[in-house]
Amino acid sequence: MEDRAPWRNISVNPIVIPGMITDEEAQYYEYIGALYEGHGEAIELGSWLGKSTRHIIRGLHKSSNFANKTLHVFDDFVWRSSWMDAYAAKDLCPPNHADFRPIFEQFVREILSDLTVKRGQLADYDGNEHLPRIEWDGRPIEIMYIDCGRTTEVNEGWFEIFSPSFIPDMTLLIMQDWRTHRERPRLAYNQTLWFTMAHPEMELVHELQHGGIATFLYRGKQA
């Protein structure tokens, strides 16, 4: 949360895509990906229209260890008009509960070869009840960018699926909504702090000043 944090010096070219990330979050994505060592896979949970995805890929491309790899992108791709309409132009917004994956793929068409995209859900939520649960094949995971919800239910969902593949003292878990628990008045669905307090094997290492991101190093199961 310091002004001199190393990512604050990175110059980022704007990406003209509707999105919900701050300028500092874009800097951070392009900074942290450059540290990728190739010991496990890279995963993004919750891509929305792809603005974060493109910044993430920019960062990963700075690492030679990402050569011949792809970013595994998971989303339920269910449009929720009640809040998504506010972040996109009216002529772009599909009907409520529509599948917006084609819109995402249009916005990321230049980097589609760098992505492995799958549709699924972590927990039943507002129009995704018909989708299968996300699955993972067990390959080790080095870095996860997590922007898929704030509740304990959804966070325990991804943790249950992916944590058996985490690498102790290496896997980075970048929770895009973690700092929402600091908002006042406190909202009932901002449960990110409760989730991480229940997992002492996650050690806080970075917290951004402008935005919701906090990054945790997975230390492994506690004795």
C-alpha positions, -999 to 999 in steps of 0.1 A, spaced: 0 0 0 30 23 -3 35 49 -30 69 34 -38 56 -1 -44 75 -15 -74 45 -18 -97 37 19 -93 66 27 -117 53 7 -146 40 26 -176 8 9 -188 -8 16 -222 -46 19 -218 -68 -10 -230 -101 4 -243 -124 -23 -231 -152 -19 -205 -139 -30 -172 -139 -25 -134 -102 -25 -126 -82 6 -114 -51 20 -130 -30 6 -102 -46 -29 -106 -36 -28 -143 -1 -19 -133 0 -47 -108 -12 -73 -133 15 -63 -157 41 -63 -129 33 -96 -112 31 -117 -144 67 -109 -152 78 -128 -121 62 -160 -135 87 -189 -132 68 -217 -151 66 -242 -123 29 -244 -126 -1 -232 -146 -16 -196 -146 -53 -193 -140 -78 -164 -142 -112 -169 -124 -137 -143 -136 -126 -125 -167 -158 -105 -175 -151 -88 -209 -114 -93 -209 -98 -61 -197 -80 -78 -168 -72 -107 -191 -53 -86 -215 -33 -69 -188 -25 -103 -172 -13 -116 -206 9 -85 -210 25 -93 -177 30 -130 -184 45 -122 -218 73 -104 -200 84 -138 -187 102 -162 -210 88 -190 -188 53 -184 -202 64 -195 -237 42 -224 -250 18 -219 -220 -17 -206 -219 -37 -187 -193 -66 -208 -182 -97 -186 -180 -128 -197 -162 -161 -177 -160 -198 -185 -160 -202 -158 -187 -237 -150 -174 -247 -114 -180 -263 -98 -149 -281 -67 -161 -287 -54 -125 -251 -43 -122 -232 -52 -154 -252 -27 -175 -237 2 -156 -201 -7 -168 -208 -11 -205 -223 9 -234 -260 3 -238 -257 -11 -273 -232 -37 -260 -253 -51 -232 -270 -84 -240 -303 -95 -223 -302 -104 -186 -287 -139 -181 -275 -142 -217 -242 -160 -225 -217 -132 -231 -187 -154 -240 -189 -142 -277 -185 -106 -265 -155 -116 -243 -139 -135 -272 -144 -105 -295 -125 -82 -271 -96 -107 -266 -94 -119 -302 -58 -107 -305 -47 -130 -276 -71 -159 -279 -41 -182 -288 -27 -174 -253 -59 -185 -236 -77 -217 -227 -113 -206 -220 -138 -227 -202 -174 -220 -190 -186 -232 -156 -196 -221 -121 -182 -223 -86 -215 -219 -68 -252 -214 -79 -257 -177 -84 -282 -156 -104 -287 -174 -137 -258 -199 -137 -276 -228 -120 -277 -248 -152 -239 -247 -157 -215 -275 -146 -191 -270 -118 -156 -259 -127 -131 -288 -128 -93 -289 -127 -71 -316 -140 -46 -316 -112 -17 -299 -128 4 -277 -104 -7 -241 -102 18 -212 -98 -4 -182 -100 -42 -175 -98 -60 -142 -105 -93 -144 -87 -122 -121 -95 -152 -143 -92 -170 -130 -61 -168 -119 -25 -188 -144 -5 -173 -172 16 -193 -197 -5 -177 -188 -38 -142 -185 -24 -144 -218 -6 -156 -231 -40 -125 -223 -59 -103 -232 -29 -118 -267 -28 -113 -273 -65 -78 -258 -70 -60 -259 -37 -48 -296 -40 -27 -283 -70 -12 -253 -51 26 -254 -46 36 -246 -10 57 -214 -7 53 -206 -44 16 -203 -55 4 -167 -56 -33 -161 -51 -43 -126 -63 -78 -118 -49 -92 -89 -68 -120 -82 -44 -102 -88 -11 -101 -52 1 -139 -48 -2 -142 -59 34 -127 -25 42 -157 -6 27 -181 12 50 -208 7 57 -199 -30 57 -220 -50 32 -230 -85 42 -216 -101 10 -181 -87 15 -168 -118 32 -133 -119 18 -116 -113 52 -136 -140 69 -125 -164 41 -87 -157 44 -89 -157 82 -102 -193 79 -71 -202 58 -39 -193 78 -20 -212 51 -25 -180 29 0 -153 38 -7 -117 28 22 -104 8 8 -75 -13 -21 -51 -8 -28 -23 -33 -36 12 -23 -60 20 -51 -83 -10 -58 -94 -42 -42 -64 -64 -49 -45 -83 -22 -21 -111 -30 -15 -142 -8 14 -167 -8 2 -202 -3 23 -217 25 8 -252 25 -14 -270 49 -8 -260 85 1 -286 111 
